[in-house]
Amino acid sequence: MVPDGIQTAGVGGLGFQELLLIVLAAVVLFGGKKMADLGKGLGEGIRNFKTALKGDEQPTEEVKRDEVEAKR
């Protein structure tokens, strides 16, 4: 039970309606394609950050190619 006078809130004190309004405003301002590109970039950034934290960084194609050439 929530005591009287205390309101529950969503993310960062924002409710569902406020978050929906912010998302709609961003789509109107930037357009759907730009928002998709932004989401893709954000996802790649988070993925790279997690990989760097783990230390399991995969070698790039260029490094793999150099290793193959060195073995010849």
MARDREN-335762 format. One record per residue (C-alpha): residue number from 1; residue in three letters; x, y, z. Coordinates in nm, 4 decimals, m for minus. Layout:
<pts>
<pt><seq>NUM</seq><type>ALA</type><c1>X</c1><c2>Y</c2><c3>Z</c3></pt>
...
</pts>
This chain:
<pts>
<pt><seq>1</seq><type>MET</type><c1>0.0000</c1><c2>0.0000</c2><c3>0.0000</c3></pt>
<pt><seq>2</seq><type>VAL</type><c1>0.1121</c1><c2>0.3500</c2><c3>m0.0792</c3></pt>
<pt><seq>3</seq><type>PRO</type><c1>0.0651</c1><c2>0.6003</c2><c3>0.2038</c3></pt>
<pt><seq>4</seq><type>ASP</type><c1>m0.1607</c1><c2>0.8993</c2><c3>0.1412</c3></pt>
<pt><seq>5</seq><type>GLY</type><c1>0.0132</c1><c2>1.1937</c2><c3>m0.0229</c3></pt>
<pt><seq>6</seq><type>ILE</type><c1>0.2795</c1><c2>0.9839</c2><c3>m0.1987</c3></pt>
<pt><seq>7</seq><type>GLN</type><c1>0.2420</c1><c2>0.9315</c2><c3>m0.5705</c3></pt>
<pt><seq>8</seq><type>THR</type><c1>0.4105</c1><c2>0.6548</c2><c3>m0.7612</c3></pt>
<pt><seq>9</seq><type>ALA</type><c1>0.5875</c1><c2>0.7460</c2><c3>m1.0831</c3></pt>
<pt><seq>10</seq><type>GLY</type><c1>0.7432</c1><c2>0.5705</c2><c3>m1.3777</c3></pt>
<pt><seq>11</seq><type>VAL</type><c1>1.0928</c1><c2>0.6197</c2><c3>m1.5159</c3></pt>
<pt><seq>12</seq><type>GLY</type><c1>1.2632</c1><c2>0.9215</c2><c3>m1.3606</c3></pt>
<pt><seq>13</seq><type>GLY</type><c1>0.9394</c1><c2>1.0490</c2><c3>m1.2120</c3></pt>
<pt><seq>14</seq><type>LEU</type><c1>0.7626</c1><c2>1.0527</c2><c3>m1.5493</c3></pt>
<pt><seq>15</seq><type>GLY</type><c1>0.4380</c1><c2>0.8681</c2><c3>m1.6045</c3></pt>
<pt><seq>16</seq><type>PHE</type><c1>0.3229</c1><c2>0.6794</c2><c3>m1.9123</c3></pt>
<pt><seq>17</seq><type>GLN</type><c1>0.1449</c1><c2>0.9795</c2><c3>m2.0631</c3></pt>
<pt><seq>18</seq><type>GLU</type><c1>0.4499</c1><c2>1.2049</c2><c3>m2.0319</c3></pt>
<pt><seq>19</seq><type>LEU</type><c1>0.6800</c1><c2>0.9429</c2><c3>m2.1873</c3></pt>
<pt><seq>20</seq><type>LEU</type><c1>0.4360</c1><c2>0.8894</c2><c3>m2.4737</c3></pt>
<pt><seq>21</seq><type>LEU</type><c1>0.4184</c1><c2>1.2646</c2><c3>m2.5373</c3></pt>
<pt><seq>22</seq><type>ILE</type><c1>0.8002</c1><c2>1.2902</c2><c3>m2.5454</c3></pt>
<pt><seq>23</seq><type>VAL</type><c1>0.8286</c1><c2>0.9992</c2><c3>m2.7925</c3></pt>
<pt><seq>24</seq><type>LEU</type><c1>0.5594</c1><c2>1.1455</c2><c3>m3.0186</c3></pt>
<pt><seq>25</seq><type>ALA</type><c1>0.7262</c1><c2>1.4878</c2><c3>m3.0135</c3></pt>
<pt><seq>26</seq><type>ALA</type><c1>1.0616</c1><c2>1.3305</c2><c3>m3.1082</c3></pt>
<pt><seq>27</seq><type>VAL</type><c1>0.9046</c1><c2>1.1417</c2><c3>m3.4001</c3></pt>
<pt><seq>28</seq><type>VAL</type><c1>0.7363</c1><c2>1.4589</c2><c3>m3.5257</c3></pt>
<pt><seq>29</seq><type>LEU</type><c1>1.0556</c1><c2>1.6654</c2><c3>m3.4944</c3></pt>
<pt><seq>30</seq><type>PHE</type><c1>1.3040</c1><c2>1.4155</c2><c3>m3.6384</c3></pt>
<pt><seq>31</seq><type>GLY</type><c1>1.0919</c1><c2>1.1846</c2><c3>m3.8530</c3></pt>
<pt><seq>32</seq><type>GLY</type><c1>1.0639</c1><c2>0.8078</c2><c3>m3.8497</c3></pt>
<pt><seq>33</seq><type>LYS</type><c1>1.3789</c1><c2>0.7317</c2><c3>m4.0518</c3></pt>
<pt><seq>34</seq><type>LYS</type><c1>1.6013</c1><c2>0.9489</c2><c3>m3.8353</c3></pt>
<pt><seq>35</seq><type>MET</type><c1>1.4588</c1><c2>0.7886</c2><c3>m3.5192</c3></pt>
<pt><seq>36</seq><type>ALA</type><c1>1.5320</c1><c2>0.4404</c2><c3>m3.6582</c3></pt>
<pt><seq>37</seq><type>ASP</type><c1>1.8915</c1><c2>0.5420</c2><c3>m3.7327</c3></pt>
<pt><seq>38</seq><type>LEU</type><c1>1.9239</c1><c2>0.6883</c2><c3>m3.3846</c3></pt>
<pt><seq>39</seq><type>GLY</type><c1>1.7943</c1><c2>0.3665</c2><c3>m3.2265</c3></pt>
<pt><seq>40</seq><type>LYS</type><c1>2.0312</c1><c2>0.1564</c2><c3>m3.4351</c3></pt>
<pt><seq>41</seq><type>GLY</type><c1>2.3280</c1><c2>0.3712</c2><c3>m3.3362</c3></pt>
<pt><seq>42</seq><type>LEU</type><c1>2.2302</c1><c2>0.3609</c2><c3>m2.9718</c3></pt>
<pt><seq>43</seq><type>GLY</type><c1>2.1993</c1><c2>m0.0176</c2><c3>m2.9809</c3></pt>
<pt><seq>44</seq><type>GLU</type><c1>2.5413</c1><c2>m0.0564</c2><c3>m3.1446</c3></pt>
<pt><seq>45</seq><type>GLY</type><c1>2.6950</c1><c2>0.1761</c2><c3>m2.8877</c3></pt>
<pt><seq>46</seq><type>ILE</type><c1>2.5499</c1><c2>m0.0203</c2><c3>m2.5967</c3></pt>
<pt><seq>47</seq><type>ARG</type><c1>2.6633</c1><c2>m0.3491</c2><c3>m2.7540</c3></pt>
<pt><seq>48</seq><type>ASN</type><c1>3.0188</c1><c2>m0.2144</c2><c3>m2.8013</c3></pt>
<pt><seq>49</seq><type>PHE</type><c1>3.0239</c1><c2>m0.0839</c2><c3>m2.4445</c3></pt>
<pt><seq>50</seq><type>LYS</type><c1>2.9210</c1><c2>m0.4229</c2><c3>m2.3032</c3></pt>
<pt><seq>51</seq><type>THR</type><c1>3.1818</c1><c2>m0.5983</c2><c3>m2.5169</c3></pt>
<pt><seq>52</seq><type>ALA</type><c1>3.4515</c1><c2>m0.3603</c2><c3>m2.3950</c3></pt>
<pt><seq>53</seq><type>LEU</type><c1>3.3528</c1><c2>m0.4197</c2><c3>m2.0327</c3></pt>
<pt><seq>54</seq><type>LYS</type><c1>3.3785</c1><c2>m0.7962</c2><c3>m2.0772</c3></pt>
<pt><seq>55</seq><type>GLY</type><c1>3.7116</c1><c2>m0.7675</c2><c3>m2.2546</c3></pt>
<pt><seq>56</seq><type>ASP</type><c1>3.5944</c1><c2>m1.0137</c2><c3>m2.5223</c3></pt>
<pt><seq>57</seq><type>GLU</type><c1>3.6705</c1><c2>m0.7786</c2><c3>m2.8055</c3></pt>
<pt><seq>58</seq><type>GLN</type><c1>3.6565</c1><c2>m0.9631</c2><c3>m3.1364</c3></pt>
<pt><seq>59</seq><type>PRO</type><c1>3.9353</c1><c2>m0.8851</c2><c3>m3.3826</c3></pt>
<pt><seq>60</seq><type>THR</type><c1>3.8289</c1><c2>m0.6833</c2><c3>m3.6819</c3></pt>
<pt><seq>61</seq><type>GLU</type><c1>3.8332</c1><c2>m0.8207</c2><c3>m4.0350</c3></pt>
<pt><seq>62</seq><type>GLU</type><c1>4.1582</c1><c2>m0.6389</c2><c3>m4.1052</c3></pt>
<pt><seq>63</seq><type>VAL</type><c1>4.3372</c1><c2>m0.8041</c2><c3>m3.8113</c3></pt>
<pt><seq>64</seq><type>LYS</type><c1>4.1991</c1><c2>m1.1462</c2><c3>m3.9100</c3></pt>
<pt><seq>65</seq><type>ARG</type><c1>4.3240</c1><c2>m1.0941</c2><c3>m4.2673</c3></pt>
<pt><seq>66</seq><type>ASP</type><c1>4.6722</c1><c2>m1.0002</c2><c3>m4.1400</c3></pt>
<pt><seq>67</seq><type>GLU</type><c1>4.6838</c1><c2>m1.3158</c2><c3>m3.9266</c3></pt>
<pt><seq>68</seq><type>VAL</type><c1>4.5903</c1><c2>m1.5345</c2><c3>m4.2234</c3></pt>
<pt><seq>69</seq><type>GLU</type><c1>4.8561</c1><c2>m1.3701</c2><c3>m4.4414</c3></pt>
<pt><seq>70</seq><type>ALA</type><c1>5.1195</c1><c2>m1.4128</c2><c3>m4.1685</c3></pt>
<pt><seq>71</seq><type>LYS</type><c1>5.0528</c1><c2>m1.7890</c2><c3>m4.1540</c3></pt>
<pt><seq>72</seq><type>ARG</type><c1>5.1216</c1><c2>m1.8287</c2><c3>m4.5297</c3></pt>
</pts>
